[in-house]
Amino acid sequence: MRPNTLRQLLDAGQPSVGTHILVSWPGVVELVGQTGVIDYVEFVGEYAPYDLYALENIGRAIELFDHLSGMMKVEQEPRTHLAIRSIGSGIQNILFADVHSAEEAADCVAAVRAETPSTGGHHGAGSRRDVGYGWEKAGGGKAFVQALEDSVVALMIEKDGAVRDIEDILAVKGVDMLQFGPADYAMSIDLPGEYWHPRCREAEEHVIKTALAMGKHPRAEISSPDQAKYYLDQGVRHFSIGTDVQILRDWWAQNAEGVRDAIAGH
């Protein structure tokens, strides 16, 4: 089984830097890997169109780089199906969206872990890509079970109920990382679109503070390095920077406007 570099970083107490992609073309993953400065690439499946072939191709591209790991962001339903197929494709870590309670957090962990009496998950033996399509029965062996234990389980904390029950959620065994979601949180408290409202900032800071106190790993999503300081000052050491489609849109908008200005001034 392939080592999980994100898990290794968390276990070693080291920081991590990831990035988001919505484009399922594996060439984008290769470009990320070529930078040499990204620890994991997150395919934001919650928002992107894809099929199961695309997941396998993303997994193959990730494995071209020894330093790179993968993450899949999956929506509320069907959590278990999407988590199992993502991991089976070679995307080792899962970010679960729209968690509302400790019970749902436990379901997320179970979707990733092996279905053994000691691990208590829902993930049965498989003959998928991560185990060489069942070569030498690897899909049900000890290495397979350990690989599922090593999968990082991350949760989006983005609902009012989840913020209020954050301690119970983080007490669920197997929860490793969390990410505050201001857009959904603002909606859940009837303040749609007011991402920077003081109540949203207070909730985010509460989630980060609680996570650190309970030995969990809060992550912050940023779009530029200068945004990191706000989170670094709170103790955050895990970041995901940029999203492929937004990077492209911003470049086109800024540079095409510059060309138009040059034309107008000529």
Secondary structure by P-SEA (a helix, b strand, c coil): ccccaaaaaaaacbbbbbbccccccaaaaaaaaaaccccbbbcccccccccaaaaaaaaaaaaccccccbbbbbcccaaaaaaaaaaaacccbbbbcccccaaaaaaaaaaccccccccccccccccccccccccccccccaaaaaaaaabbbbbbcccaaaaaaaaaaaacccccbbbbbaaaaaaaaccccccccaaaaaaaaaaaaaaaaabbbbbbbbccccaaaaaaaacccccccccaaaaaaaaaaaaaaaaaaaaaac
